[in-house]
Amino acid sequence: MLSLIISVLALVIAYFVYGRFVEKIFGPDPAKPTPAVSKADGVDYIKLPGWKVFMIQFLNIAGTGPIFGAIMGAKFGPSAYLWIVFGCIFAGAVHDYFLGMLSVRNGGAGLPEVIGKYLGKGARRVMLLFTVLLLILVGTVFVYSPALIIGGMAGGTKQAVMICVAAIFVYYLFATFLPIDKVIGKVYPIFAFSLLFMAVALFVGLIIKWPSIPEIWDGLGNMGPQAGVKGQPIFPCLFITIACGAISGFHGTQSPLMARCMGNEKLGRPVFYGSMITEGIVALIWAAVSSYFFFGGGAAELGAPANAAAPTVVTAVSKGWLGILGGILAILGVVAAPITSGDTALRSARLVIADALKMDQQKPLKRLIICVPLFAVTALLLWFNIADENGFNTIWRYFGWSNQTLAAFTLWAVTVYLATNKKGLSYLVTLLPALFMTATCVTYICIDKIGFGMPHTAIPWIALSAFCISLLLFCLWFLRHKK
């Protein structure tokens, strides 16, 4: 439990110390008109109150990541705490802040446009395709996963799940099509409260119980086999499994949505850096709860298997610890998180496609022209997801790798921006996490079965090679740039 307390305090302190340092590097200007003011269109560019922008951003980036990812990551042992803390402070929050602020400075530009500006037209084209595919994958998995939870509460029959899938899909269509303040601006703060209530309630429960769970100083070795994780080394698997609670490329697709709704650049640190820190705290709490579940006797106490899957852990802990009312609010938070990330994922996909086609989105017909084929592709993937027994797991694994790969590309784009526009060694704040994430993603795709399936004995050599080659390429670019 001391590991949890120390980790939470580290994230809170980091917001005020390292977050302010990162903000100083960028240099927000409160006098500059933001896209919400200069490009107001009543649909996507709408000035919203600061607190509402924070709540929407937090819920946009949360999804099931800080919950399911932390639960699955906790199976590796207390090393999960370290990745959440250091990943969140030095990688995830920095990634979200700079991408969000660069979007603000570039008129609310989407992720492919920002990457293309600093990495070139070739990277822009690749990222355009990559981003749209990732967002469609997010929309697909975040229809099915909440439908399973709601359908399970309604009897668990396939018919109940299909009804939930259809209802969520229809909601996604309206949330993607309508102006951002009509649905998202009204519903999201309520769902965000549910998610935060769940985290606070579980944290209080942990303090009261003060269970005996593995601490960081007990050892950072892989405890996975005991909790049902086999054949997955901590590096790189832990760093792909825990994404949203540490760093996630998906966040880069969501930040431009709020970059188009912020009324002042000074809101950047609480909205972008602060949302990531908040999500990290949620992930830490779920990691501690899961550690108690897997290694501290919690599974036996709640009458669940010790190697239970993430949805089972959520349901068992919510009902067992928080009672009926608390359980309903907690499960609402877990269900709302993926739904609200799914709809903004498809909304982001619409905007990314519109930016690429230079198509104005103020008229409903033009929004519909993009929405129809976008939802048709999502429906096809969803059908495969339901028809194939292993469809969800396959799509999720590809999503996990592509998500972190997108984060690496974003970090490289920000590094080029800092090296080009800022003085001194400020680019190191993103260069180091960019090198680490590149090594992680290359190693994962080389050893995992969705990739090349190389032997695990090659992991150190693959990671070191990816790190050194990336660093060499950056140094060569940097020397050319200076000349």
Secondary structure, 3 states (H helix, E strand, C coil): CHHHHHHHHHHHHHHHCHHHHHHHHHCCCCCCCCHHHHCCCCCCCCCCCHHHHHHHHHHHHHCCHHHHHHHHHHCCCCHHHHHHHHHHHHHHHHHHHHHHHHHHHCCCCCHHHHHHHHHCHHHHHHHHHHHHHHHHHHHHHHHHHHHHHHHHHCCCCHHHHHHHHHHHHHHHHHHHHCCCCCCHHHHHHHHHHHHHHHHHHHHHHHHHHCCCCCCHHHCCCCCHHHHCCCCCCHHHHHHHHCCCCCCCHHHHHHHHHHHCCCCCHHHHHHHHHHHHHHHHHHHHHHHHHHHHHHHCCHHHHHCCCCCCCHHHHHHHHHHHHHHHHHHHHHHHHHHHHHHHHHHHHHHHHHHHHHHHHCCCCCCHHHHHHHHHHHHHHHHHHHHHHHHCCCHHHHHHHHHHHHHHHHHHHHHHHHHHHHHHHCCCCCCHHHHHHHHHHHHHHHHHHHHCCCCCCCCHHHHHHHHHHHHHHHHHHHHHHHHHHHC
